[in-house]
């Protein structure tokens, strides 16, 4: 199963909106076939593994990171392919919660006399397809908040100057995060101030055929002009507003409700993105929207790049969290990793309860 997970991870930047799936076929203690799902609309992992195995698939054990599909989507059911090949047993890391599968793949295999088990390395498999599972199970994308700061927690000088706090390696790493997430979200304030592209521009993207991420702008007052760089290119583009707006060509404008404070509803924005098959969102924004996502409890993962620089008290802060008056009001985090990216430190954390 670890080999199947490693295969699935090869398509982190290409499979959206589908899950990341790998498959390994083992017969008489030897791997006879393996494969991974590479792009939506193309063959699934099981099909590649069966093609490689040929007649050796008969009687083999299939190790799959996700329950084989049982429905006709853009490709035929993988459960049918496994049955036709005569595999002996199927081991899946996690069941597929998608309503057209949700146990039906296992049921079809068992009805054909093929024993099935699930739960092997389940936590690892869930992490690999966290966006897909979040969209199906929670009806919202998995949200990663990316921040870049000086060592004293500053993101820009008082004048707004911020290019560049971190180094080249850290910025390249952010491009990889964008590709893996498959969607980048920012605020109108950031777009108006910096005019970012929010695209992926590193050599690996072209060499490995990475999908350009969706670009999403939260813009309550519909202030972002049609000339903004974020609207350029072939990626899907979403303009989420709280007022009626006429979108530039190729941009999907959606008017969403406001919350009790009169701001655009962040839960409504994420729910809408889920309906548009957005699995993961990388949020790149200023301190105000970052604080709003954190206060709402909508951040699943935090990635912070800390540069070995001090910018001083007059520089702009990292996150705007008004109303926190006591230490007990803090936003609780659990560090999951720390590593050097060039001269900068990359810290990854998950939000957790204060009691954890």
N, C-alpha and C positions, 0 to 999 in steps of 0.2 A: 504493500500500500504506500510505503514511503516513496517508492519509485513512481507510482502513479501520481502522487502529489507533486513530485518534482517535475514530471512531465506537464501537468496541468499549469504549473507556475510559469512555464515558457510562454504562455499566451496571456499574461497579465495585462498587456497593453493592447490586445486585439479582440477579445471575445465579447465585449459589451454589446448588447445588454444580456447576453447569455452568461451562465456560470462558467467557472474555470474547471474543466473536468479532464482527468487523465485515466487511462485504462491500461492494465497489464494482464496478459494471459500467461498462465504458468501451467506447464504439463511435465509431469515426472521430474519436478524440481527445477526445471529450466524455463526461462522466459522464452516464449515462442512468438509473442506478438505484443506490441505496445503502441500507444498513440495518444494524442491529446486533441481536444477541440480547439481549433485555431481561430475561426471567425464565425459570427452569426450567419446562418444560411448555408454554411458548408458542413461537411460530414462531422459527426460527433466522434468522440474519443474511441468508443467501442468499435465503430466502423473501421477506423484506421488500424486498430489492433487486430481485428479479424482479417483484414486484407493482408497484413503482414504474416499472420499465422497460417492462413490457408487451411488445409486439411488438418493441421496440427491443433486447431482450435477444438476439435471434437474431444470431449472428455476433460478439457482444460479447466482450471479455476480462473475465474475472471475477478480481478481486483479493480473496482471502480470508485472514484472519489465521490460520486453522487449517484443516487438511484437511477438505473436506466429508464429512459423515457418510454412511455407507453402510448403516446398519441402521435398523430400525423400533424406536424407543424410545417416548418420549411423543409424538413427531412423526415423520412419514415421512422417508426419507433425502433429504438435500439433494443428493446426487450425482444422484439420479433427477430432481429438480426442474431441475437445471442441464442435464441431458441433454434433458429434455422441452422446455426453453425454447430449445434449439439454440445455446447459447453456443459461441464459437469456441475459446477457450483458457481455462485455469484456472491462476492463479498463487497459490500458498499460501505463507504465511510459514513455517509449521512443520507437520510431520506430526502427526497425532493418535495418541498412543500407546495410547489406550483400546483394549482387546482386540477389541472389536466393529468397530473402524475399522482402525487400525494398517496403513495402506496400502491397505485395501480400497476406500476412496473414490477414490483415484487410479486403482486398477486398473479400477474400474467406468467411470470417465470415459474412460480410454484405450481400453477395450474398445469404447466407443461412438464412437471416433475423435476424441476431444477431447484435444489435447496438454495435459500438466500439467507444471508446474515447481514446486519448493519451495525454500525457503531465503532468499527475499527478505525482508530485515529480520527475520531469524529471532530474533536476540538480543532485540530490542524486543518481539516477539510472545511469546517465552517469559517475559519479565519480566511482561508484562501478565496472562498466565494461569499465573503461577508456582505458585499454590496447587493448581490442577487438575493441572498437570504433576507437581508433587511427590507428590501423592496417588497418581497412576497409576504413575509411574516409581520412586518410592522407598517407596511404601506408607506414607507418613506425611505429615502436613500441613506446609506451610511455616510456620516458627515465627519470629515477631517478638517480641522482648523489649522492652517499653516501661518506661522508668525516668524518674523526675522527681527532680531534685536541686537543692540550692543550688550555688553556684559552687565551694564547697569540698567537694563530693561527699557531702552529707548529705541524708537523706530524711525525717527526723523529729527532733523534739527527744527528749531522753532520756525524757521522760514519755510519748512516743508521739504527741504533737501533731504533725499534719502538714497540716492544712487551713488555708490552702492555700499550698504552696511556690511553685507556678507561677500565672500569671494566667489570666484568663477565656479569652483567645484560645487559649492552649496547651491548656486543658481542652477547649475546643470542638474543637480539632484532634484530640485523643485520641478523641472521639466519632466523628469521621470515620474514624479508623484502625480503630475497632471495626467500623463498618459495612463498610468495605472488606475487612477480614479475614473477617468473617462468623461468627467465634467468638471468645469471650474466655475465657481460662483464668486461674484464681487458686487460691490455697491456702486451706486451712481456717483457717490462722493469720490471713490477711488478712481473710477473711470474718468471723471471730469478732471481730477487733479493730475493723474499720471498718464492717461490715454494708453493703457496696456493692451497688448494683443491677446493675452491669456492663451496662447497657443504653445505647441511643443516645437522647439527649434534646436535640437541636438542631432548629431550625425546618426545616432542609433535609430532615430525615428524613421528616417528614409530607408536606411539599410535593412531594417527588420519589418518594415511595413506597418508601423504603429498607426493606430487610428487617432486622428486629431480629436481632442476632447470637445464635448459640447461646451458652449459659453453661455453663461447665465448672468444676467444683471438684474439686481433688485433696485428698482427705481420708482419709489412711490409717486413722485410728482412727474414722471416721464420727462426728465430733463436731458437725458443723454442724446446727443445729436446723431443724425444718420451718418455723419462723417467719422464717427469714433472707430478706432482701429479694431475694437472688439467685434464689430459687425462684419469685418472683412473675412474672406476665406470660405472654405467649403464645409466647415463644421456646422452642426446644428446650433442655432442661436435662439435663446429665449430671453425676452424682455418682460420681466414680471413687474407690473405696475399696480398702483391702487387708484388709478384714474384712467379714463379712456385715452388711448394713444393710437396714432397711425404709425405702424411699424415700417422700417426700411425694407426693401426687397429682400426676401429670404429669411427675415427675422419673424419669429412667432411671438406676438404680443398678447399677453394675457392679463386681464384685470382681476386682481385678487382682493378679498375682503381685508378690512383693517381690524386690528385688535382693539382691546379696551382702551389703550393709550393713544389710539388714532394712527398707529404705525401699521405698515403692511404686516399681515399675519405670517410669521415665519413657519408655523406648522402647516398653514394652508399652502405656502409656497413649496414646502417639501412634499406634501401630499400630491400636489399637482405634478411635480417632477416625477414622482413614482408612476403616475398614470402615463407619463411619456417615456417609460422604461429607462429612467435614469437610476442606475444602481448605486453609484458613489458620487459624492460631491467633495471637491477640494475647495475650501473657502479661503480666498485670499482677499483681505479687506483691511480697512482701518480699525482703530480701537473701538469705535462706537458699535459697528455691526458685530465685531468679534465679541464684545461684551454682551450684546443682545442675544447672540446664539448661546453663549455660556449661561446667561441668566435663565434662558428658557429651557435649559437642560437638553439642548439639541445637538451638542457636540459629542461624538463618540470617541474621537481620537484627537490629540493635540500634538502637532509637530512644530518644534521651536528650533530655529537656527540661531545660535548665540555667537556673535563675532567678538574677537579679543580686542574690543575697543570700549572706551568710556566717553559718553557724549554729554554728560552733565545734566543738572536738574532743569535747565531751560528747554531741553529737547523734549520731544513728544513721547508720551507714555505708550505702553504696549497694548493694554486693554482698558476700556472704559467700563468700570463696574460701579456705578453710583448706588448709594444706599447701603453699602457694606460698612457697618459701624463697629461691629464686634468681630473678634477673631473667629468666633463660632460661625460667622456668616460666610466664611471662606468657600471658594469652589475647591472641592477635594479632588486630588489627582493621584494616580498610581503610575510611577515611572515604569516603563516597559523596556526601554533601551536607551543607550547613550553611545555615540560614536563620533570620531573626528571625521569631518568632511573637508579635506584641505586644512586650512588653518582654523576653521570654525567647528563648533560643537553642535551636533544634532541630537536633540532630546525628544523622545517620543513618550507620550503618556496617555493613559485612558482616564476618563472621568469615572469617579467612584463615589460611593456614599461616604459620609463623614465618619460612619461607624466602622468602615472597613479597615 
